[in-house]
């Protein structure tokens, strides 16, 4: 059985298309603004990544806390999951 061929490309764009897009961006914003735009984009990506990591940590903490509460013995000595 033959596996489907997966194409890993940047939005399936070739080198020529990417260079054309970069040239248009350079013409629109100018050489002086490009570093500022790239810096802002980098900061935005880092903030997004930090927010995702914080959310993952909160979810994991809540899951651990719920699991600990579920396994806590109740008044008759058995755990809630045993009932």
N, CA, C and O atoms as a Maestro MAE file, in Angstrom:
{
 s_m_m2io_version
 :::
 2.0.0
}

f_m_ct {
 s_m_title
 :::
 protein
 m_atom[332] {
  # First column is atom index #
  i_m_mmod_type
  r_m_x_coord
  r_m_y_coord
  r_m_z_coord
  i_m_residue_number
  s_m_chain_name
  s_m_pdb_residue_name
  s_m_pdb_atom_name
  i_m_atomic_number
  :::
  1 25 0.843 -1.181 0.000 1 A "UNK " " N  " 7
  2 3 0.000 0.000 0.000 1 A "UNK " " CA " 6
  3 2 0.884 1.239 0.000 1 A "UNK " " C  " 6
  4 15 1.831 1.328 0.781 1 A "UNK " " O  " 8
  5 25 0.582 2.183 -0.861 2 A "UNK " " N  " 7
  6 3 1.410 3.357 -1.023 2 A "UNK " " CA " 6
  7 2 0.912 4.493 -0.137 2 A "UNK " " C  " 6
  8 15 -0.284 4.782 -0.102 2 A "UNK " " O  " 8
  9 25 1.831 5.134 0.576 3 A "UNK " " N  " 7
  10 3 1.508 6.254 1.449 3 A "UNK " " CA " 6
  11 2 1.284 7.510 0.600 3 A "UNK " " C  " 6
  12 15 1.977 7.696 -0.400 3 A "UNK " " O  " 8
  13 25 0.336 8.375 0.974 4 A "UNK " " N  " 7
  14 3 0.175 9.629 0.242 4 A "UNK " " CA " 6
  15 2 1.387 10.524 0.461 4 A "UNK " " C  " 6
  16 15 1.948 10.568 1.556 4 A "UNK " " O  " 8
  17 25 1.779 11.225 -0.573 5 A "UNK " " N  " 7
  18 3 2.950 12.091 -0.503 5 A "UNK " " CA " 6
  19 2 2.571 13.408 0.171 5 A "UNK " " C  " 6
  20 15 1.719 14.144 -0.326 5 A "UNK " " O  " 8
  21 25 3.203 13.697 1.295 6 A "UNK " " N  " 7
  22 3 2.926 14.931 2.024 6 A "UNK " " CA " 6
  23 2 3.905 16.005 1.574 6 A "UNK " " C  " 6
  24 15 5.111 15.765 1.502 6 A "UNK " " O  " 8
  25 25 3.391 17.173 1.276 7 A "UNK " " N  " 7
  26 3 4.220 18.294 0.860 7 A "UNK " " CA " 6
  27 2 4.301 19.259 2.030 7 A "UNK " " C  " 6
  28 15 3.296 19.830 2.453 7 A "UNK " " O  " 8
  29 25 5.514 19.433 2.547 8 A "UNK " " N  " 7
  30 3 5.729 20.355 3.650 8 A "UNK " " CA " 6
  31 2 6.307 21.634 3.077 8 A "UNK " " C  " 6
  32 15 7.505 21.705 2.803 8 A "UNK " " O  " 8
  33 25 5.482 22.632 2.896 9 A "UNK " " N  " 7
  34 3 5.917 23.897 2.337 9 A "UNK " " CA " 6
  35 2 5.207 25.027 3.059 9 A "UNK " " C  " 6
  36 15 4.179 24.825 3.705 9 A "UNK " " O  " 8
  37 25 5.755 26.185 2.943 10 A "UNK " " N  " 7
  38 3 5.186 27.368 3.560 10 A "UNK " " CA " 6
  39 2 3.966 27.789 2.756 10 A "UNK " " C  " 6
  40 15 4.100 28.495 1.756 10 A "UNK " " O  " 8
  41 25 2.791 27.373 3.172 11 A "UNK " " N  " 7
  42 3 1.536 27.615 2.475 11 A "UNK " " CA " 6
  43 2 1.603 27.151 1.023 11 A "UNK " " C  " 6
  44 15 0.919 27.696 0.155 11 A "UNK " " O  " 8
  45 25 2.422 26.153 0.771 12 A "UNK " " N  " 7
  46 3 2.584 25.576 -0.557 12 A "UNK " " CA " 6
  47 2 3.057 26.616 -1.575 12 A "UNK " " C  " 6
  48 15 2.663 26.573 -2.740 12 A "UNK " " O  " 8
  49 25 3.911 27.557 -1.127 13 A "UNK " " N  " 7
  50 3 4.469 28.583 -2.001 13 A "UNK " " CA " 6
  51 2 5.882 28.193 -2.391 13 A "UNK " " C  " 6
  52 15 6.617 27.609 -1.594 13 A "UNK " " O  " 8
  53 25 6.253 28.513 -3.600 14 A "UNK " " N  " 7
  54 3 7.612 28.260 -4.059 14 A "UNK " " CA " 6
  55 2 8.530 29.407 -3.695 14 A "UNK " " C  " 6
  56 15 8.098 30.410 -3.126 14 A "UNK " " O  " 8
  57 25 9.799 29.253 -4.028 15 A "UNK " " N  " 7
  58 3 10.801 30.271 -3.704 15 A "UNK " " CA " 6
  59 2 10.484 31.586 -4.408 15 A "UNK " " C  " 6
  60 15 10.598 32.653 -3.805 15 A "UNK " " O  " 8
  61 25 10.093 31.522 -5.664 16 A "UNK " " N  " 7
  62 3 9.781 32.736 -6.415 16 A "UNK " " CA " 6
  63 2 8.641 33.524 -5.804 16 A "UNK " " C  " 6
  64 15 8.703 34.750 -5.718 16 A "UNK " " O  " 8
  65 25 7.588 32.818 -5.376 17 A "UNK " " N  " 7
  66 3 6.440 33.508 -4.778 17 A "UNK " " CA " 6
  67 2 6.813 34.162 -3.457 17 A "UNK " " C  " 6
  68 15 6.381 35.278 -3.166 17 A "UNK " " O  " 8
  69 25 7.614 33.467 -2.657 18 A "UNK " " N  " 7
  70 3 8.034 34.026 -1.368 18 A "UNK " " CA " 6
  71 2 8.892 35.267 -1.589 18 A "UNK " " C  " 6
  72 15 8.721 36.267 -0.892 18 A "UNK " " O  " 8
  73 25 9.816 35.217 -2.552 19 A "UNK " " N  " 7
  74 3 10.650 36.387 -2.852 19 A "UNK " " CA " 6
  75 2 9.807 37.555 -3.350 19 A "UNK " " C  " 6
  76 15 10.075 38.704 -2.997 19 A "UNK " " O  " 8
  77 25 8.805 37.280 -4.154 20 A "UNK " " N  " 7
  78 3 7.922 38.336 -4.641 20 A "UNK " " CA " 6
  79 2 7.158 38.980 -3.487 20 A "UNK " " C  " 6
  80 15 7.026 40.203 -3.439 20 A "UNK " " O  " 8
  81 25 6.659 38.177 -2.566 21 A "UNK " " N  " 7
  82 3 5.941 38.706 -1.398 21 A "UNK " " CA " 6
  83 2 6.876 39.568 -0.554 21 A "UNK " " C  " 6
  84 15 6.488 40.651 -0.114 21 A "UNK " " O  " 8
  85 25 8.102 39.099 -0.323 22 A "UNK " " N  " 7
  86 3 9.063 39.880 0.463 22 A "UNK " " CA " 6
  87 2 9.409 41.194 -0.221 22 A "UNK " " C  " 6
  88 15 9.568 42.215 0.449 22 A "UNK " " O  " 8
  89 25 9.526 41.186 -1.544 23 A "UNK " " N  " 7
  90 3 9.810 42.403 -2.297 23 A "UNK " " CA " 6
  91 2 8.657 43.400 -2.177 23 A "UNK " " C  " 6
  92 15 8.889 44.598 -2.014 23 A "UNK " " O  " 8
  93 25 7.417 42.914 -2.256 24 A "UNK " " N  " 7
  94 3 6.249 43.793 -2.107 24 A "UNK " " CA " 6
  95 2 6.208 44.383 -0.697 24 A "UNK " " C  " 6
  96 15 5.922 45.570 -0.536 24 A "UNK " " O  " 8
  97 25 6.489 43.574 0.321 25 A "UNK " " N  " 7
  98 3 6.516 44.072 1.701 25 A "UNK " " CA " 6
  99 2 7.599 45.137 1.845 25 A "UNK " " C  " 6
  100 15 7.380 46.158 2.498 25 A "UNK " " O  " 8
  101 25 8.756 44.910 1.246 26 A "UNK " " N  " 7
  102 3 9.850 45.880 1.305 26 A "UNK " " CA " 6
  103 2 9.437 47.191 0.643 26 A "UNK " " C  " 6
  104 15 9.730 48.268 1.161 26 A "UNK " " O  " 8
  105 25 8.760 47.103 -0.498 27 A "UNK " " N  " 7
  106 3 8.321 48.311 -1.190 27 A "UNK " " CA " 6
  107 2 7.229 49.048 -0.416 27 A "UNK " " C  " 6
  108 15 7.211 50.278 -0.394 27 A "UNK " " O  " 8
  109 25 6.331 48.316 0.212 28 A "UNK " " N  " 7
  110 3 5.238 48.945 0.949 28 A "UNK " " CA " 6
  111 2 5.710 49.643 2.219 28 A "UNK " " C  " 6
  112 15 5.293 50.765 2.505 28 A "UNK " " O  " 8
  113 25 6.571 48.987 2.973 29 A "UNK " " N  " 7
  114 3 6.941 49.507 4.287 29 A "UNK " " CA " 6
  115 2 8.292 50.204 4.307 29 A "UNK " " C  " 6
  116 15 8.542 51.013 5.201 29 A "UNK " " O  " 8
  117 25 9.154 49.923 3.372 30 A "UNK " " N  " 7
  118 3 10.470 50.537 3.349 30 A "UNK " " CA " 6
  119 2 11.449 49.792 4.229 30 A "UNK " " C  " 6
  120 15 11.067 49.067 5.147 30 A "UNK " " O  " 8
  121 25 12.725 49.987 3.926 31 A "UNK " " N  " 7
  122 3 13.790 49.259 4.636 31 A "UNK " " CA " 6
  123 2 13.905 49.681 6.092 31 A "UNK " " C  " 6
  124 15 14.324 48.888 6.935 31 A "UNK " " O  " 8
  125 25 13.539 50.926 6.398 32 A "UNK " " N  " 7
  126 3 13.679 51.411 7.780 32 A "UNK " " CA " 6
  127 2 12.632 50.803 8.710 32 A "UNK " " C  " 6
  128 15 12.900 50.622 9.898 32 A "UNK " " O  " 8
  129 25 11.449 50.485 8.193 33 A "UNK " " N  " 7
  130 3 10.369 49.964 9.034 33 A "UNK " " CA " 6
  131 2 10.413 48.449 9.192 33 A "UNK " " C  " 6
  132 15 9.812 47.926 10.130 33 A "UNK " " O  " 8
  133 25 11.098 47.729 8.315 34 A "UNK " " N  " 7
  134 3 11.111 46.262 8.377 34 A "UNK " " CA " 6
  135 2 11.655 45.722 9.695 34 A "UNK " " C  " 6
  136 15 11.036 44.828 10.274 34 A "UNK " " O  " 8
  137 25 12.793 46.226 10.199 35 A "UNK " " N  " 7
  138 3 13.261 45.702 11.507 35 A "UNK " " CA " 6
  139 2 12.261 45.959 12.629 35 A "UNK " " C  " 6
  140 15 12.091 45.123 13.517 35 A "UNK " " O  " 8
  141 25 11.604 47.106 12.590 36 A "UNK " " N  " 7
  142 3 10.601 47.430 13.607 36 A "UNK " " CA " 6
  143 2 9.405 46.477 13.506 36 A "UNK " " C  " 6
  144 15 8.892 46.012 14.524 36 A "UNK " " O  " 8
  145 25 8.967 46.190 12.290 37 A "UNK " " N  " 7
  146 3 7.863 45.255 12.093 37 A "UNK " " CA " 6
  147 2 8.241 43.848 12.547 37 A "UNK " " C  " 6
  148 15 7.448 43.160 13.189 37 A "UNK " " O  " 8
  149 25 9.459 43.429 12.209 38 A "UNK " " N  " 7
  150 3 9.911 42.091 12.609 38 A "UNK " " CA " 6
  151 2 10.016 41.991 14.125 38 A "UNK " " C  " 6
  152 15 9.658 40.967 14.707 38 A "UNK " " O  " 8
  153 25 10.504 43.043 14.764 39 A "UNK " " N  " 7
  154 3 10.612 43.059 16.222 39 A "UNK " " CA " 6
  155 2 9.234 42.953 16.861 39 A "UNK " " C  " 6
  156 15 9.043 42.193 17.810 39 A "UNK " " O  " 8
  157 25 8.284 43.707 16.346 40 A "UNK " " N  " 7
  158 3 6.918 43.653 16.872 40 A "UNK " " CA " 6
  159 2 6.288 42.289 16.670 40 A "UNK " " C  " 6
  160 15 5.592 41.784 17.551 40 A "UNK " " O  " 8
  161 25 6.531 41.688 15.506 41 A "UNK " " N  " 7
  162 3 6.010 40.353 15.234 41 A "UNK " " CA " 6
  163 2 6.625 39.331 16.194 41 A "UNK " " C  " 6
  164 15 5.925 38.455 16.702 41 A "UNK " " O  " 8
  165 25 7.914 39.442 16.438 42 A "UNK " " N  " 7
  166 3 8.580 38.535 17.379 42 A "UNK " " CA " 6
  167 2 8.031 38.664 18.791 42 A "UNK " " C  " 6
  168 15 7.818 37.663 19.475 42 A "UNK " " O  " 8
  169 25 7.802 39.901 19.225 43 A "UNK " " N  " 7
  170 3 7.230 40.113 20.564 43 A "UNK " " CA " 6
  171 2 5.832 39.522 20.656 43 A "UNK " " C  " 6
  172 15 5.470 38.917 21.665 43 A "UNK " " O  " 8
  173 25 5.054 39.698 19.605 44 A "UNK " " N  " 7
  174 3 3.700 39.149 19.595 44 A "UNK " " CA " 6
  175 2 3.701 37.631 19.667 44 A "UNK " " C  " 6
  176 15 2.903 37.034 20.389 44 A "UNK " " O  " 8
  177 25 4.598 37.014 18.918 45 A "UNK " " N  " 7
  178 3 4.707 35.549 18.936 45 A "UNK " " CA " 6
  179 2 5.121 35.070 20.316 45 A "UNK " " C  " 6
  180 15 4.574 34.088 20.820 45 A "UNK " " O  " 8
  181 25 6.086 35.754 20.937 46 A "UNK " " N  " 7
  182 3 6.529 35.366 22.283 46 A "UNK " " CA " 6
  183 2 5.419 35.519 23.312 46 A "UNK " " C  " 6
  184 15 5.267 34.663 24.184 46 A "UNK " " O  " 8
  185 25 4.640 36.597 23.225 47 A "UNK " " N  " 7
  186 3 3.522 36.778 24.150 47 A "UNK " " CA " 6
  187 2 2.471 35.686 23.966 47 A "UNK " " C  " 6
  188 15 1.922 35.176 24.943 47 A "UNK " " O  " 8
  189 25 2.197 35.335 22.729 48 A "UNK " " N  " 7
  190 3 1.236 34.268 22.449 48 A "UNK " " CA " 6
  191 2 1.738 32.944 23.016 48 A "UNK " " C  " 6
  192 15 0.976 32.201 23.635 48 A "UNK " " O  " 8
  193 25 3.010 32.652 22.806 49 A "UNK " " N  " 7
  194 3 3.607 31.414 23.313 49 A "UNK " " CA " 6
  195 2 3.540 31.364 24.839 49 A "UNK " " C  " 6
  196 15 3.237 30.320 25.416 49 A "UNK " " O  " 8
  197 25 3.826 32.502 25.496 50 A "UNK " " N  " 7
  198 3 3.747 32.562 26.958 50 A "UNK " " CA " 6
  199 2 2.314 32.334 27.442 50 A "UNK " " C  " 6
  200 15 2.091 31.643 28.436 50 A "UNK " " O  " 8
  201 25 1.354 32.914 26.739 51 A "UNK " " N  " 7
  202 3 -0.050 32.731 27.129 51 A "UNK " " CA " 6
  203 2 -0.469 31.274 26.982 51 A "UNK " " C  " 6
  204 15 -1.193 30.751 27.829 51 A "UNK " " O  " 8
  205 25 -0.025 30.615 25.919 52 A "UNK " " N  " 7
  206 3 -0.349 29.202 25.714 52 A "UNK " " CA " 6
  207 2 0.281 28.356 26.819 52 A "UNK " " C  " 6
  208 15 -0.362 27.454 27.356 52 A "UNK " " O  " 8
  209 25 1.539 28.647 27.157 53 A "UNK " " N  " 7
  210 3 2.214 27.901 28.220 53 A "UNK " " CA " 6
  211 2 1.511 28.090 29.564 53 A "UNK " " C  " 6
  212 15 1.346 27.136 30.323 53 A "UNK " " O  " 8
  213 25 1.097 29.329 29.854 54 A "UNK " " N  " 7
  214 3 0.373 29.589 31.105 54 A "UNK " " CA " 6
  215 2 -0.948 28.827 31.147 54 A "UNK " " C  " 6
  216 15 -1.326 28.277 32.181 54 A "UNK " " O  " 8
  217 25 -1.639 28.803 30.023 55 A "UNK " " N  " 7
  218 3 -2.913 28.072 29.966 55 A "UNK " " CA " 6
  219 2 -2.695 26.581 30.181 55 A "UNK " " C  " 6
  220 15 -3.453 25.936 30.905 55 A "UNK " " O  " 8
  221 25 -1.656 26.035 29.549 56 A "UNK " " N  " 7
  222 3 -1.347 24.612 29.730 56 A "UNK " " CA " 6
  223 2 -1.040 24.321 31.194 56 A "UNK " " C  " 6
  224 15 -1.485 23.312 31.740 56 A "UNK " " O  " 8
  225 25 -0.275 25.212 31.826 57 A "UNK " " N  " 7
  226 3 0.087 25.014 33.231 57 A "UNK " " CA " 6
  227 2 -1.159 25.048 34.110 57 A "UNK " " C  " 6
  228 15 -1.295 24.229 35.018 57 A "UNK " " O  " 8
  229 25 -2.072 25.989 33.852 58 A "UNK " " N  " 7
  230 3 -3.312 26.070 34.634 58 A "UNK " " CA " 6
  231 2 -4.146 24.799 34.463 58 A "UNK " " C  " 6
  232 15 -4.695 24.279 35.435 58 A "UNK " " O  " 8
  233 25 -4.237 24.312 33.258 59 A "UNK " " N  " 7
  234 3 -5.018 23.093 33.002 59 A "UNK " " CA " 6
  235 2 -4.397 21.912 33.726 59 A "UNK " " C  " 6
  236 15 -5.108 21.119 34.342 59 A "UNK " " O  " 8
  237 25 -3.081 21.786 33.657 60 A "UNK " " N  " 7
  238 3 -2.402 20.675 34.332 60 A "UNK " " CA " 6
  239 2 -2.575 20.774 35.848 60 A "UNK " " C  " 6
  240 15 -2.805 19.764 36.512 60 A "UNK " " O  " 8
  241 25 -2.466 21.992 36.401 61 A "UNK " " N  " 7
  242 3 -2.651 22.176 37.842 61 A "UNK " " CA " 6
  243 2 -4.073 21.799 38.267 61 A "UNK " " C  " 6
  244 15 -4.264 21.137 39.287 61 A "UNK " " O  " 8
  245 25 -5.064 22.222 37.485 62 A "UNK " " N  " 7
  246 3 -6.456 21.887 37.800 62 A "UNK " " CA " 6
  247 2 -6.689 20.374 37.711 62 A "UNK " " C  " 6
  248 15 -7.392 19.797 38.540 62 A "UNK " " O  " 8
  249 25 -6.103 19.753 36.714 63 A "UNK " " N  " 7
  250 3 -6.253 18.304 36.552 63 A "UNK " " CA " 6
  251 2 -5.636 17.571 37.738 63 A "UNK " " C  " 6
  252 15 -6.234 16.638 38.274 63 A "UNK " " O  " 8
  253 25 -4.438 17.993 38.150 64 A "UNK " " N  " 7
  254 3 -3.780 17.373 39.307 64 A "UNK " " CA " 6
  255 2 -4.625 17.557 40.564 64 A "UNK " " C  " 6
  256 15 -4.803 16.624 41.347 64 A "UNK " " O  " 8
  257 25 -5.145 18.780 40.747 65 A "UNK " " N  " 7
  258 3 -5.949 19.073 41.931 65 A "UNK " " CA " 6
  259 2 -7.223 18.228 41.941 65 A "UNK " " C  " 6
  260 15 -7.609 17.707 42.986 65 A "UNK " " O  " 8
  261 25 -7.876 18.090 40.790 66 A "UNK " " N  " 7
  262 3 -9.086 17.273 40.701 66 A "UNK " " CA " 6
  263 2 -8.784 15.806 40.980 66 A "UNK " " C  " 6
  264 15 -9.554 15.127 41.659 66 A "UNK " " O  " 8
  265 25 -7.662 15.320 40.456 67 A "UNK " " N  " 7
  266 3 -7.279 13.924 40.700 67 A "UNK " " CA " 6
  267 2 -6.972 13.683 42.174 67 A "UNK " " C  " 6
  268 15 -7.295 12.626 42.716 67 A "UNK " " O  " 8
  269 25 -6.346 14.669 42.823 68 A "UNK " " N  " 7
  270 3 -6.043 14.518 44.245 68 A "UNK " " CA " 6
  271 2 -7.328 14.528 45.066 68 A "UNK " " C  " 6
  272 15 -7.445 13.781 46.037 68 A "UNK " " O  " 8
  273 25 -8.293 15.367 44.688 69 A "UNK " " N  " 7
  274 3 -9.564 15.415 45.407 69 A "UNK " " CA " 6
  275 2 -10.354 14.132 45.200 69 A "UNK " " C  " 6
  276 15 -11.023 13.670 46.124 69 A "UNK " " O  " 8
  277 25 -10.293 13.551 44.015 70 A "UNK " " N  " 7
  278 3 -11.007 12.304 43.741 70 A "UNK " " CA " 6
  279 2 -10.435 11.138 44.532 70 A "UNK " " C  " 6
  280 15 -11.174 10.234 44.922 70 A "UNK " " O  " 8
  281 25 -9.127 11.146 44.773 71 A "UNK " " N  " 7
  282 3 -8.516 10.018 45.470 71 A "UNK " " CA " 6
  283 2 -8.454 10.228 46.987 71 A "UNK " " C  " 6
  284 15 -7.959 9.360 47.705 71 A "UNK " " O  " 8
  285 25 -8.947 11.366 47.483 72 A "UNK " " N  " 7
  286 3 -8.967 11.636 48.920 72 A "UNK " " CA " 6
  287 2 -9.961 10.709 49.610 72 A "UNK " " C  " 6
  288 15 -11.082 10.555 49.125 72 A "UNK " " O  " 8
  289 25 -9.582 10.084 50.732 73 A "UNK " " N  " 7
  290 3 -10.549 9.214 51.428 73 A "UNK " " CA " 6
  291 2 -11.678 10.043 52.032 73 A "UNK " " C  " 6
  292 15 -11.465 11.152 52.520 73 A "UNK " " O  " 8
  293 25 -12.896 9.472 51.988 74 A "UNK " " N  " 7
  294 3 -14.030 10.174 52.604 74 A "UNK " " CA " 6
  295 2 -14.208 9.668 54.039 74 A "UNK " " C  " 6
  296 15 -13.325 8.992 54.566 74 A "UNK " " O  " 8
  297 25 -15.332 9.985 54.672 75 A "UNK " " N  " 7
  298 3 -15.516 9.724 56.098 75 A "UNK " " CA " 6
  299 2 -15.416 8.229 56.464 75 A "UNK " " C  " 6
  300 15 -14.925 7.915 57.549 75 A "UNK " " O  " 8
  301 25 -15.857 7.310 55.614 76 A "UNK " " N  " 7
  302 3 -15.816 5.897 55.968 76 A "UNK " " CA " 6
  303 2 -14.499 5.225 55.557 76 A "UNK " " C  " 6
  304 15 -14.363 4.008 55.678 76 A "UNK " " O  " 8
  305 25 -13.535 6.009 55.075 77 A "UNK " " N  " 7
  306 3 -12.217 5.460 54.768 77 A "UNK " " CA " 6
  307 2 -12.043 5.014 53.323 77 A "UNK " " C  " 6
  308 15 -10.924 4.702 52.914 77 A "UNK " " O  " 8
  309 25 -13.110 4.977 52.545 78 A "UNK " " N  " 7
  310 3 -12.951 4.590 51.142 78 A "UNK " " CA " 6
  311 2 -12.821 5.839 50.292 78 A "UNK " " C  " 6
  312 15 -13.251 6.922 50.687 78 A "UNK " " O  " 8
  313 25 -12.227 5.678 49.126 79 A "UNK " " N  " 7
  314 3 -12.101 6.807 48.224 79 A "UNK " " CA " 6
  315 2 -13.364 6.929 47.405 79 A "UNK " " C  " 6
  316 15 -14.127 5.971 47.282 79 A "UNK " " O  " 8
  317 25 -13.589 8.116 46.838 80 A "UNK " " N  " 7
  318 3 -14.795 8.359 46.062 80 A "UNK " " CA " 6
  319 2 -14.844 7.474 44.837 80 A "UNK " " C  " 6
  320 15 -15.926 7.070 44.412 80 A "UNK " " O  " 8
  321 25 -13.689 7.160 44.258 81 A "UNK " " N  " 7
  322 3 -13.679 6.350 43.032 81 A "UNK " " CA " 6
  323 2 -14.003 4.891 43.338 81 A "UNK " " C  " 6
  324 15 -14.339 4.140 42.423 81 A "UNK " " O  " 8
  325 25 -13.912 4.466 44.611 82 A "UNK " " N  " 7
  326 3 -14.200 3.083 44.962 82 A "UNK " " CA " 6
  327 2 -15.689 2.833 45.126 82 A "UNK " " C  " 6
  328 15 -16.136 1.686 45.109 82 A "UNK " " O  " 8
  329 25 -16.458 3.905 45.286 83 A "UNK " " N  " 7
  330 3 -17.885 3.744 45.547 83 A "UNK " " CA " 6
  331 2 -18.649 3.347 44.333 83 A "UNK " " C  " 6
  332 15 -19.866 3.174 44.398 83 A "UNK " " O  " 8
  :::
 }
 m_bond[331] {
  # First column is bond index #
  i_m_from
  i_m_to
  i_m_order
  :::
  1 1 2 1
  2 2 3 1
  3 3 4 2
  4 3 5 1
  5 5 6 1
  6 6 7 1
  7 7 8 2
  8 7 9 1
  9 9 10 1
  10 10 11 1
  11 11 12 2
  12 11 13 1
  13 13 14 1
  14 14 15 1
  15 15 16 2
  16 15 17 1
  17 17 18 1
  18 18 19 1
  19 19 20 2
  20 19 21 1
  21 21 22 1
  22 22 23 1
  23 23 24 2
  24 23 25 1
  25 25 26 1
  26 26 27 1
  27 27 28 2
  28 27 29 1
  29 29 30 1
  30 30 31 1
  31 31 32 2
  32 31 33 1
  33 33 34 1
  34 34 35 1
  35 35 36 2
  36 35 37 1
  37 37 38 1
  38 38 39 1
  39 39 40 2
  40 39 41 1
  41 41 42 1
  42 42 43 1
  43 43 44 2
  44 43 45 1
  45 45 46 1
  46 46 47 1
  47 47 48 2
  48 47 49 1
  49 49 50 1
  50 50 51 1
  51 51 52 2
  52 51 53 1
  53 53 54 1
  54 54 55 1
  55 55 56 2
  56 55 57 1
  57 57 58 1
  58 58 59 1
  59 59 60 2
  60 59 61 1
  61 61 62 1
  62 62 63 1
  63 63 64 2
  64 63 65 1
  65 65 66 1
  66 66 67 1
  67 67 68 2
  68 67 69 1
  69 69 70 1
  70 70 71 1
  71 71 72 2
  72 71 73 1
  73 73 74 1
  74 74 75 1
  75 75 76 2
  76 75 77 1
  77 77 78 1
  78 78 79 1
  79 79 80 2
  80 79 81 1
  81 81 82 1
  82 82 83 1
  83 83 84 2
  84 83 85 1
  85 85 86 1
  86 86 87 1
  87 87 88 2
  88 87 89 1
  89 89 90 1
  90 90 91 1
  91 91 92 2
  92 91 93 1
  93 93 94 1
  94 94 95 1
  95 95 96 2
  96 95 97 1
  97 97 98 1
  98 98 99 1
  99 99 100 2
  100 99 101 1
  101 101 102 1
  102 102 103 1
  103 103 104 2
  104 103 105 1
  105 105 106 1
  106 106 107 1
  107 107 108 2
  108 107 109 1
  109 109 110 1
  110 110 111 1
  111 111 112 2
  112 111 113 1
  113 113 114 1
  114 114 115 1
  115 115 116 2
  116 115 117 1
  117 117 118 1
  118 118 119 1
  119 119 120 2
  120 119 121 1
  121 121 122 1
  122 122 123 1
  123 123 124 2
  124 123 125 1
  125 125 126 1
  126 126 127 1
  127 127 128 2
  128 127 129 1
  129 129 130 1
  130 130 131 1
  131 131 132 2
  132 131 133 1
  133 133 134 1
  134 134 135 1
  135 135 136 2
  136 135 137 1
  137 137 138 1
  138 138 139 1
  139 139 140 2
  140 139 141 1
  141 141 142 1
  142 142 143 1
  143 143 144 2
  144 143 145 1
  145 145 146 1
  146 146 147 1
  147 147 148 2
  148 147 149 1
  149 149 150 1
  150 150 151 1
  151 151 152 2
  152 151 153 1
  153 153 154 1
  154 154 155 1
  155 155 156 2
  156 155 157 1
  157 157 158 1
  158 158 159 1
  159 159 160 2
  160 159 161 1
  161 161 162 1
  162 162 163 1
  163 163 164 2
  164 163 165 1
  165 165 166 1
  166 166 167 1
  167 167 168 2
  168 167 169 1
  169 169 170 1
  170 170 171 1
  171 171 172 2
  172 171 173 1
  173 173 174 1
  174 174 175 1
  175 175 176 2
  176 175 177 1
  177 177 178 1
  178 178 179 1
  179 179 180 2
  180 179 181 1
  181 181 182 1
  182 182 183 1
  183 183 184 2
  184 183 185 1
  185 185 186 1
  186 186 187 1
  187 187 188 2
  188 187 189 1
  189 189 190 1
  190 190 191 1
  191 191 192 2
  192 191 193 1
  193 193 194 1
  194 194 195 1
  195 195 196 2
  196 195 197 1
  197 197 198 1
  198 198 199 1
  199 199 200 2
  200 199 201 1
  201 201 202 1
  202 202 203 1
  203 203 204 2
  204 203 205 1
  205 205 206 1
  206 206 207 1
  207 207 208 2
  208 207 209 1
  209 209 210 1
  210 210 211 1
  211 211 212 2
  212 211 213 1
  213 213 214 1
  214 214 215 1
  215 215 216 2
  216 215 217 1
  217 217 218 1
  218 218 219 1
  219 219 220 2
  220 219 221 1
  221 221 222 1
  222 222 223 1
  223 223 224 2
  224 223 225 1
  225 225 226 1
  226 226 227 1
  227 227 228 2
  228 227 229 1
  229 229 230 1
  230 230 231 1
  231 231 232 2
  232 231 233 1
  233 233 234 1
  234 234 235 1
  235 235 236 2
  236 235 237 1
  237 237 238 1
  238 238 239 1
  239 239 240 2
  240 239 241 1
  241 241 242 1
  242 242 243 1
  243 243 244 2
  244 243 245 1
  245 245 246 1
  246 246 247 1
  247 247 248 2
  248 247 249 1
  249 249 250 1
  250 250 251 1
  251 251 252 2
  252 251 253 1
  253 253 254 1
  254 254 255 1
  255 255 256 2
  256 255 257 1
  257 257 258 1
  258 258 259 1
  259 259 260 2
  260 259 261 1
  261 261 262 1
  262 262 263 1
  263 263 264 2
  264 263 265 1
  265 265 266 1
  266 266 267 1
  267 267 268 2
  268 267 269 1
  269 269 270 1
  270 270 271 1
  271 271 272 2
  272 271 273 1
  273 273 274 1
  274 274 275 1
  275 275 276 2
  276 275 277 1
  277 277 278 1
  278 278 279 1
  279 279 280 2
  280 279 281 1
  281 281 282 1
  282 282 283 1
  283 283 284 2
  284 283 285 1
  285 285 286 1
  286 286 287 1
  287 287 288 2
  288 287 289 1
  289 289 290 1
  290 290 291 1
  291 291 292 2
  292 291 293 1
  293 293 294 1
  294 294 295 1
  295 295 296 2
  296 295 297 1
  297 297 298 1
  298 298 299 1
  299 299 300 2
  300 299 301 1
  301 301 302 1
  302 302 303 1
  303 303 304 2
  304 303 305 1
  305 305 306 1
  306 306 307 1
  307 307 308 2
  308 307 309 1
  309 309 310 1
  310 310 311 1
  311 311 312 2
  312 311 313 1
  313 313 314 1
  314 314 315 1
  315 315 316 2
  316 315 317 1
  317 317 318 1
  318 318 319 1
  319 319 320 2
  320 319 321 1
  321 321 322 1
  322 322 323 1
  323 323 324 2
  324 323 325 1
  325 325 326 1
  326 326 327 1
  327 327 328 2
  328 327 329 1
  329 329 330 1
  330 330 331 1
  331 331 332 2
  :::
 }
}
